[in-house]
């Protein structure tokens, strides 16, 4: 079974990329898994294969500039030579075993987009957060990728980014989603907005996602100072 791990980053996200790779290796055996970095301006990074963004995605109309690099993740859906691809954003900290993401038979695995609000619906499915994805063979091909690009080019994205595109694709083509436990993509906002949930899951968080403008290598929102310390000490 051919497995791939994919992330996206430009040079401004290099601190996050370095920490993501370090912590994944700390908690997981990545032997035999191809590691791929999609980047417009990083030329070399450890044992990753570097792929430049497809020109189609470079020309996607962007309403929120901070989502520019995130759009490049759509390329993972074109990686048809793999049986499964796991994608993780480069502002994520790995805190535990994530082998479940690589070892399953589902078409698409993701967590709900639970942050400030919980269980948000996008038409007929719970809205997913696209920061962590486990994608099976049926969704890996140029046809799937081209359809996502078409959605992106048409501007059908509720958030102006890749997440809106992927959720629209799920809705439009009735793609079954297997929802992962929140621990596999815990959005930092849970810490502040839902402390009762945080206290239940904090000891079993596998992936902590620093969503939003403020990143742990350039912190700004003091409400998350404790989580920034987690990142620094990892």
N, C-alpha and C positions, 0 to 999 in steps of 0.2 A: 504494500500500500504506500503510495507516494504522498507525503505530507509536506505542506508548506506553511511557514509562519511569515506574515507580512505586516509591516508597519510603514507609516509615512512620516517624513520629517524634512524640514529645511534647516539651514544652519541656526536659525533662532531657536529651534527645538532640540539642539544637540544635547543640552544637559538632561532633558527628559529622555531622549533616546538612549543615552549612556546608562541612566538609572534603570530604565525599563529592561534593557538587555542584562545588566548586572543582576537584577533581582529575579528575573525569570530563571537565569542559570543557577541562582542560589537555591531555588526551590524546585527545580524541574530538570529532568534529563532530556536534553534536546538533541541527543545523538540520532542521526538519520533524518532529521527534519531540516529541509532547506529553509534558509533565512533570507528574506528579501526585503530590501529597503527601496521604497519609491521616493525619490527626492529630485528636486530641480537643481540643487546646487551642492549636495554632499557627494564627493567623488569617491570616497573610500570609508568604510566603517567595519572594522573587525572582520568577521567571517561572513558578512552579508553580501549577497549579490545586489548590485545597485541597478535600478531601472529608472530611466527618465520618464517623466509624465508624457502620456499620449497627447499629441497636439490638439486632439478633439477636446480634451479636458482643459487645456490651457485657454481655449477660446470660449469656454462656458461663461455665460453672463453671470457675474457675481454681484449680489446685493450686499453681502457682508464679507469684507476682505479677509477677515480672520479665518474664514472657511475655505480659502483658496487652496491651501495644501491638502486639507481634508478631502476635497473632491477627488484627489488622485487615488484614494482608496478604491474607487469604483473599478479601477483596472484589475483588481484581484478577481473579479467575476469573469475575466477573460482567460484566466490561467487554467486552460483545459487539460493540461498535462498532469494535473494533480487530482488525487482522489478526494482530498479535503484540504481546505485552506483555512487557517485561523488568522484573523486580523485583530490587532490591538493598537489603539492610538498611542502615540509616543508621549502623552501626558498621563500615562497610567503607571502605577506602582504595583509590582507583583509582590504579594505577601504570603503566597501559599501554592499548593499543588493545583495546576490547571490542566492536568492530563485529560480530564473529562472533555475539554474542548476539542482535543484531537481524536479521542476514542469514543465516537458515537456514530449512529447511522442516519441521523436526521438531515433533511435538506438544508435547513437554516436554523441555527440556534443563536439566540440573543436574549438579553435581559429587557424587561420593560423599561421605558424611559422615566423611571421613578426618581424624582429629585425634589423640587419644591412641591409639586403635586404628584399624586400616585394614581396608577391605573388609568392613564390618559388614553382615550380611544382615538384611532385614526380610521374613520369609517367602521369597518367590521372587525378590526383587530386592535389589540393593545399596541400603542405606539412603542417601537423599539428604539433603544439607544444604539447608534451605530459604532460606538467606540470599541466594542468587542463583538466579533462575529465568528461563528464557526459555520463554514459553507461547504456543503457536500457536492459530489460530482455532478448531480443534475443541474445545479445552478452555476457550473463553471464552464463557460463557453462564450464564443464571440457573439452569439445571438442574444444572450442575456445582457452582455455588456453593451451592445449596440442599443438595445431597448432602454437601458438606463441612461445612456448618453442622450438619447432622444428626449427623455423626460427632463434631463438637466438642461438641454438646449432650449426647451420650451418654457423653462422657468417654473415648472410645476414642483416647487419645493417650499413647504410651509415655513421653513426656517432659513431659506436662502442658502442651504448647504447640502452636503451629501446625505445627511440623515433624512431630510424631506424627500429626496429622490428615492432612496431605498424603501421608505415607507409607502411612497406612491406606487412603486413597482410591486410591492407585496400586495397592495390593495387591487391594483389594476389587473394583475395576473393571478390573483387568488393563491398566493404562495403560502403553504402551511408553515407556521413558525412554532418552534419548540422553545418555550420561555425558560431560560436558565434562572436559578436562584439569584437573588440580588447580590450575593457575595461574589459573583463572577463579573460584576461590573457595578461596584458600589459608587454612585455619584457622590462627590464630596458634600453636596447640598443636604444629603440625608443627615449628616452630622449636626447641622444647625437647625434644619426645619423639622426633622422627625427624630428627636433624641431617643424616644422610646424604641424605635426600630434600630437605631444605631447601637444602643446598649445590648440589644438581643443578638446582633450579628457581628459586632466589632472583633470578637476573638476568632472568627472564622472567615474574615474577608480574604478573598483570594486576589482580587484586583480592585484597587482603589483608583478611581478616575477623577482627576483634577480638572473637571469641566469648567468652562467660563473663561473670562479674560485673564484672571490672576492665576499664575502658575507658581509652583513651589520654588522654582529657581529665580522667580521675580515676583515675590508675594506682595499683595496689596490689601486684601480683605482680612482684617485682623480676627474676624470670627473663626477663621480656619488655621490660626497659628499653631494649634496642637497637631493638626494634620501635616502642616509644613515641616514640623519637627520629625514626624514619622518619615517623611521623604528624605530629609537631610541625613537621618541616622541609618537609613536602610542600606 
